[in-house]
Amino acid sequence: MANVAVIGAQWGDEGKGKIVDWLSQRADIVVRFQGGHNAGHTLVIGNVEYRLSLLPSGVVRQDKLSVIGNGVVIDPWAFLKEVEAIATKGVAVSPDNLKIADNATLILPSHGQIDRAREEARGIRKLGTTGRGIGPAYEDKAGRRAIRVCDLADPESLGGKIDDLLLHHNALLRGLGAPEAERASLLESLLALAPRLLPYAEPVWRRLDEAKRAGKRILFEGAQGVMLDVDHGTYPFVTSSQTVAGQAASGSGVGPGAVGYVLGITKAYTTRVGSGPFPTELHDDDGNRLGERGKEFGTVTGRKRRCGWFDAVMVRQAIKVGGITGIALTKLDVLDGFAELKVCTGYLYRGERLDHLPPNAAVQAEITPIYETFEGWSESTRGARSWADLPATSIKYIRRIEELIEAPVALLSTSPEREDTILVRDPFDD
C-alpha cells in the first residue's frame, strides 16, 4: 500500500482540501509539510463548511492523527485561534489527535510587519503576498536566526534568541519607515502561549518512522501549487517554500522513498490570486462567468481570483517538475453550460512557438496562448459519482486533457461535497 502526497498542479486554490479530506478516510495519518496560514482549504461536509488555513484537512476526521511538519512555518496565535474556531463546529483538536514538529519555525508579529511594510514600499510592483509574514519567516529560517517551537521550552535562552532576531527585524523596519518591534512584549507573549502550544510538540519524524514501520498509511498534504514553488514557479511571484512533492519528505522528516504516489490537484480551468503572469487569463464574460460559478474568492484573503482557460502546457510542466503520478480534476461542474471551451496547448513568443513556460518573468508576461477549441455540454455534471453520469462531450474534454498533460486522471470532483467524487484509480492502492 503506497503513501500518497497531494500537491497543487497550478497556482494553488485547486481544491486540495476536499480531495485530502476524501482521501483521509483511507489514511491513518495526515501531514502538512510546507507553507503557513496563507494557505486556505475549504471543506463542505453535509451542511457544514470548514475553512482551514494551518490545520491539516484530516482534523475533521476524529479517528485520524494530524501532523504539522517541520517544513511548515507556524503563527502560534493563528494556530490557537483556528483550533478554537473549529471547536465551535464540533471538531475537537488536542494533543491527542494533532502533533506539531518541535523543530518547526514560528511566525512572529514582526514577520507580518515586515511583510506588509515591504509590500507597501513596492507600490505597483508588489508581489501580492497575504501580508501574514510567511516569507520573512522562511528568510529567518534560512538565515539561522528563527525562533522554533522547541525554543519555547527553554525560556532562559529565549530572550537572547529574540535579541538576535530583532537586531535584523528592527533594522529592516527602520529602513522601511515602520514602527519597530518591542522585545519585552514579544517575549512576554511567547512565554504566555508556550504552555498552550508545547503540549502539541514532539519529534514528529520519529512518530512517522514508527508509523511507516508499522505499515500505516500516510497522506502528505501540500499547500499552494507547483507554479508557486520558489524554484519552479513563476518567480518572483511565488511563495517562499518548495511546493513540489520532494518537499513532502524533507518537510516531514521522512526519506523520499516514503512518499509513494503523488496526486496533483488540478482545476478544469485555471485561476490565480494576486500578481504575476497568467497566459490564459480572461477579461471577458467567460472569465466573469467562471469566477461567479466557481465562487472564486480566496479562502484566507477573500480576494477575487483571476480566471482563465485550462493551461495544459503549464500543468504538464508542473507534472514533470512536481513528480506528479496522476491528477485529481476538480470543478468540472463549473464548465457546465459553456457552448465552447478552450485549452492552451502552446505559447507564442515573438513568432516562436514554445512548449513550456520559460523562467524569465519578462518573457512570461509577453507570451500569448495557442488554443485548441472544444465543444461544450449543456447537461449538468454537478454531483456526478460515476462516468455513466457524465455527458459524452465532458468525457472527451477530460481524455484530451490527459493526453496533453501526459498524466492520467485518478479522481474527478464534481462539487464541493465530500461524496461527489469519481474514483478512477485509488492512489493508496497504486
C-alpha positions in Angstrom: 0.0 0.0 0.0 1.5 3.3 -1.1 1.6 6.5 0.9 0.2 9.5 -1.0 1.4 13.1 -1.4 -1.2 15.7 -2.5 0.1 18.9 -4.2 -1.4 21.6 -6.3 -0.6 21.5 -10.0 -1.4 25.1 -10.9 -1.2 28.3 -8.8 -3.0 26.9 -5.7 -6.7 27.0 -4.9 -7.3 23.9 -6.9 -9.5 22.2 -4.3 -6.9 20.3 -2.3 -8.9 20.5 0.9 -11.8 18.4 -0.3 -9.5 15.8 -2.0 -7.3 15.5 1.1 -10.4 15.1 3.2 -11.8 12.5 0.8 -8.5 10.5 0.8 -8.0 10.8 4.5 -10.7 8.2 5.1 -8.2 5.7 3.6 -5.2 7.1 5.6 -4.1 6.7 9.2 -2.0 10.0 9.4 -2.4 13.3 7.5 0.7 15.5 7.4 1.0 19.2 6.3 4.6 19.6 5.1 5.0 23.2 3.9 3.5 26.7 3.8 1.8 28.6 6.6 -1.5 30.1 7.4 -1.6 31.8 4.0 -3.0 28.6 2.6 -6.8 28.2 2.6 -8.7 24.9 2.4 -12.5 24.8 2.3 -14.3 21.5 3.2 -18.0 21.0 2.8 -19.3 18.1 4.8 -23.1 17.7 4.8 -24.4 21.2 5.5 -21.3 22.3 7.4 -18.4 24.3 5.8 -15.0 24.2 7.4 -12.4 26.8 6.5 -8.9 25.8 7.3 -5.6 27.7 7.0 -2.9 26.0 9.1 -4.6 22.8 10.3 -4.3 19.7 8.1 -7.5 18.8 6.4 -7.6 15.5 8.2 -8.5 17.1 11.5 -12.2 16.9 10.6 -11.9 13.1 10.9 -11.6 12.4 14.6 -10.1 9.0 14.2 -7.1 10.2 12.3 -3.8 11.7 13.5 -2.9 15.0 12.0 0.7 16.3 11.9 2.1 19.8 11.2 5.6 19.1 9.9 8.9 20.9 10.2 8.5 22.4 6.7 5.6 24.5 7.8 6.0 28.0 9.4 3.6 28.4 12.3 1.9 31.5 13.6 1.1 30.2 17.1 -1.6 32.8 17.7 -3.3 32.0 14.4 -3.0 28.2 15.2 -4.7 28.5 18.6 -7.4 30.8 17.2 -8.1 28.2 14.4 -8.3 25.4 17.0 -10.9 27.4 18.9 -12.8 28.3 15.8 -13.2 24.7 14.5 -14.2 23.6 18.0 -17.4 25.7 17.6 -18.3 23.4 14.7 -17.9 20.3 16.8 -14.3 19.3 15.8 -12.1 18.8 18.9 -8.4 19.4 18.2 -6.0 18.4 21.0 -2.5 16.9 21.5 -4.2 13.5 21.3 -5.0 13.9 17.6 -2.6 16.7 16.4 1.2 16.8 16.6 3.5 19.7 15.7 7.1 19.2 14.8 9.2 20.6 17.6 11.8 21.9 15.0 9.2 23.9 13.1 9.8 27.7 12.7 7.4 30.2 14.3 5.9 33.2 12.6 6.1 36.3 14.9 4.2 39.6 14.7 7.3 41.3 13.4 7.3 39.0 10.4 3.9 40.3 9.4 5.0 43.9 10.0 8.0 43.4 7.6 5.9 41.6 5.0 3.3 44.4 4.9 5.8 47.2 5.0 7.8 45.8 2.1 4.6 45.3 0.0 3.6 48.9 0.7 7.1 50.1 -0.3 6.9 48.2 -3.6 3.8 50.1 -4.6 2.6 48.9 -8.1 5.4 46.4 -8.1 4.1 44.5 -5.1 4.2 40.7 -5.2 0.7 40.1 -3.9 1.6 38.4 -0.6 -1.0 37.8 2.1 1.0 40.0 4.4 1.0 37.3 7.1 4.7 37.0 7.5 5.3 33.7 5.8 8.1 34.9 3.5 10.1 36.7 6.2 9.7 33.7 8.5 11.3 31.4 5.8 14.0 34.0 5.3 14.9 33.8 9.0 14.8 30.0 8.9 17.4 30.1 6.1 19.3 32.9 7.9 19.6 30.7 11.0 18.0 33.2 13.3 14.5 31.8 13.5 12.6 31.1 16.7 11.4 27.5 16.6 8.7 25.6 18.6 11.3 23.9 20.7 12.8 27.2 21.8 9.6 27.9 23.8 10.6 25.1 26.2 13.9 26.9 27.1 12.8 30.3 28.5 16.3 31.1 29.8 17.8 31.3 26.2 14.7 32.6 24.5 15.4 36.2 25.3 18.8 36.1 23.7 17.4 34.5 20.6 14.8 37.2 20.4 17.6 39.8 20.7 19.4 38.3 17.7 16.2 38.2 15.7 15.1 41.7 16.4 18.5 43.1 15.6 17.7 42.1 12.0 14.0 42.8 12.1 14.2 46.3 13.5 16.9 47.3 11.1 14.5 46.4 8.3 11.5 48.1 9.9 13.5 51.3 10.5 14.6 51.3 6.9 11.0 50.9 5.7 9.8 53.7 8.0 7.7 51.3 10.1 7.4 51.1 13.9 10.0 48.8 15.5 9.1 45.6 17.3 9.2 45.6 21.1 11.3 42.9 22.7 9.6 42.9 26.1 6.1 42.4 24.7 7.2 39.8 22.3 9.0 37.8 25.0 6.1 38.1 27.4 3.5 36.9 24.8 5.7 33.9 23.7 6.1 32.8 27.3 2.4 33.2 27.9 1.4 31.0 24.9 4.2 28.3 25.4 2.1 26.2 27.9 -0.7 26.1 25.3 1.5 25.2 22.3 4.2 22.9 23.7 1.8 20.0 24.5 1.4 19.5 20.8 5.1 19.5 20.1 7.2 16.4 19.5 9.8 15.0 17.2 7.3 14.0 14.5 9.9 12.4 12.3 10.1 9.6 14.9 6.4 9.1 15.0 6.2 9.0 11.2 9.1 6.5 11.1 7.2 4.3 13.6 4.0 4.6 11.5 5.9 3.7 8.3 7.5 0.6 10.0 4.0 -0.5 11.2 2.6 -0.3 7.7 0.3 2.6 8.3 -0.9 4.8 5.5 0.4 8.4 5.5 -1.2 11.2 3.5 1.1 14.2 2.9 -0.8 17.4 2.3 0.8 20.4 0.5 -0.3 24.0 0.3 -0.3 26.4 -2.7 0.7 24.8 -6.1 3.7 23.8 -8.1 3.7 27.1 -10.1 4.1 29.0 -6.9 7.2 26.9 -5.9 10.2 29.2 -5.0 12.3 27.4 -7.6 10.0 26.1 -10.3 7.1 28.6 -10.2 6.6 32.0 -11.9 9.4 33.7 -9.9 9.3 36.2 -8.2 5.5 35.9 -8.0 5.8 32.8 -5.9 5.5 31.6 -2.3 8.6 31.2 -0.1 8.8 27.5 0.2 9.0 24.4 -2.0 5.6 23.2 -3.1 6.7 20.1 -5.1 6.4 16.5 -4.0 10.1 16.3 -2.9 9.2 18.7 0.0 6.8 16.2 1.4 9.8 14.1 2.5 12.1 16.9 3.8 9.2 18.9 5.3 8.0 15.9 7.3 11.2 14.3 8.3 10.9 11.1 6.2 13.0 9.7 3.4 11.9 10.3 -0.2 11.1 6.6 -0.6 8.3 7.1 1.9 6.2 9.4 -0.3 4.9 7.0 -2.9 2.0 8.1 -5.2 1.9 11.9 -5.9 -1.6 13.2 -6.7 -1.7 16.6 -8.4 -4.9 18.6 -7.8 -5.9 20.4 -11.0 -8.9 22.6 -11.8 -10.7 22.0 -15.1 -9.9 25.6 -15.8 -7.2 28.0 -14.3 -7.2 30.6 -11.5 -4.6 32.8 -9.9 -4.7 35.1 -6.8 -2.5 38.2 -6.7 0.1 39.4 -9.1 2.1 37.6 -11.7 1.9 36.2 -15.3 -1.2 34.4 -16.4 -1.2 33.4 -20.1 -4.8 32.2 -20.4 -6.4 34.9 -18.2 -9.8 36.0 -19.4 -11.0 39.6 -19.1 -14.4 39.0 -20.7 -17.8 37.5 -19.9 -16.4 33.9 -19.9 -13.8 34.9 -17.3 -16.5 36.5 -15.1 -18.7 33.5 -15.6 -16.0 31.1 -14.4 -15.4 33.3 -11.3 -19.0 33.6 -10.4 -19.9 29.9 -11.0 -16.7 28.7 -9.3 -17.1 31.1 -6.4 -13.5 32.2 -6.9 -12.6 34.1 -3.9 -9.6 33.3 -1.7 -10.4 31.3 1.5 -7.9 33.3 3.5 -7.9 36.7 2.0 -11.3 37.0 0.3 -9.5 38.4 -2.8 -11.2 37.7 -6.1 -9.3 35.2 -8.2 -8.3 35.8 -11.7 -9.8 33.2 -14.1 -8.9 31.7 -17.5 -9.0 28.6 -19.7 -7.2 25.4 -18.8 -3.4 25.7 -19.5 -2.2 22.2 -20.5 1.3 23.5 -21.1 1.7 24.8 -17.6 0.1 21.7 -15.9 2.3 19.4 -18.0 5.3 21.3 -16.7 4.1 21.1 -13.1 3.6 17.4 -13.5 7.2 16.9 -14.7 8.9 19.1 -12.1 6.5 18.3 -9.3 6.9 14.5 -9.6 3.1 14.0 -10.1 1.8 10.5 -10.8 -1.8 11.3 -11.6 -4.2 14.1 -11.2 -7.5 14.9 -9.4 -9.5 17.1 -11.8 -11.8 19.4 -9.8 -14.6 21.8 -10.5 -15.7 20.1 -13.7 -19.2 21.3 -13.0 -18.2 24.9 -13.3 -17.8 24.4 -17.1 -21.4 23.1 -17.5 -23.4 25.2 -20.0 -20.5 26.7 -21.9 -21.1 26.3 -25.6 -17.4 26.3 -26.3 -14.3 25.6 -24.2 -10.6 26.3 -24.9 -7.4 24.6 -23.7 -4.0 26.1 -24.1 -1.6 23.7 -26.0 1.4 26.0 -26.6 2.6 29.6 -26.3 3.7 32.2 -28.9 6.7 34.4 -28.1 7.7 36.9 -30.8 6.7 34.5 -33.5 8.3 31.4 -31.9 6.1 28.5 -30.6 7.1 27.4 -27.0 6.1 24.1 -25.4 7.0 25.1 -21.9 6.6 28.1 -19.6 10.0 29.9 -19.6 11.6 31.1 -16.3 12.1 34.7 -17.2 9.3 36.9 -15.8 9.5 39.4 -18.7 9.1 36.6 -21.3 6.2 35.1 -19.3 4.4 38.4 -19.3 4.7 38.7 -23.1 3.7 35.2 -24.3 0.3 34.5 -25.7 -1.6 31.2 -25.6 -2.3 28.9 -28.6 -5.7 27.3 -28.1 -7.5 24.2 -29.1 -11.3 24.6 -29.1 -13.7 22.0 -27.7 -17.5 21.6 -27.9 -19.1 22.3 -24.5 -22.0 20.5 -22.9 -25.4 21.6 -21.8 -26.1 18.8 -19.3 -25.2 19.1 -15.6 -22.2 17.3 -14.2 -22.7 18.6 -10.7 -22.9 15.8 -8.2 -21.9 13.0 -10.7 -20.4 10.0 -9.0 -19.7 7.7 -11.9 -18.5 8.0 -15.5 -22.0 7.0 -16.6 -23.4 10.2 -15.1 -21.2 12.4 -17.3 -22.0 13.8 -20.7 -20.0 12.3 -23.6 -18.6 15.7 -24.5 -17.2 16.2 -21.0 -15.5 12.8 -21.1 -14.0 13.8 -24.4 -12.7 17.0 -22.8 -11.2 15.0 -19.9 -9.5 12.5 -22.2 -7.9 15.2 -24.3 -6.6 16.9 -21.1 -5.0 13.6 -20.1 -3.2 13.4 -23.5 -2.0 17.0 -23.3 -0.6 16.9 -19.8 0.8 13.3 -20.1 -0.8 12.0 -16.9 -4.0 10.1 -16.1 -7.0 11.4 -14.1 -7.2 9.4 -10.9 -10.0 11.3 -9.3 -12.7 13.6 -10.6 -14.6 16.1 -8.3 -18.0 17.4 -9.4 -19.0 19.6 -6.5 -17.5 20.8 -3.1 -19.4 17.9 -1.3 -17.2 15.2 0.0 -19.0 12.3 -1.7 -19.4 13.9 -5.1 -16.2 12.3 -6.3 -15.5 9.8 -9.0 -12.7 7.4 -8.2 -10.9 6.2 -11.3 -7.9 4.6 -9.5 -7.1 4.6 -5.8 -3.7 6.3 -5.2 -3.3 4.2 -2.0 -3.5 1.0 -4.0 -1.3 2.1 -6.9 
